[in-house]
């Protein structure tokens, strides 16, 4: 299946979220589109998690055994 990314903005997923009643009322009073604001906030959070260094300190060192050659029987399984 091919996705036409030119229409990506039209592809939306209905979602129920719980937000402070007061915050929603204030946003609506200011003319803020709550759905667009929520989407922008989620997009910002996702972007922040993708920044270099986000996983720094969360991933341990690679064990030296990772760099050792595979045993012959395992190599045979990959080749055949």
Buried (B, 14 or more C-beta within 10 A) or exposed (E): EEEEEEEEEEEEEEEEEEEEEEEEEEBEEEEEEEEEBBEEEEEEEEEEEEEEEEEEEEEEEEEEEEEEEEEEEEEEEEEE
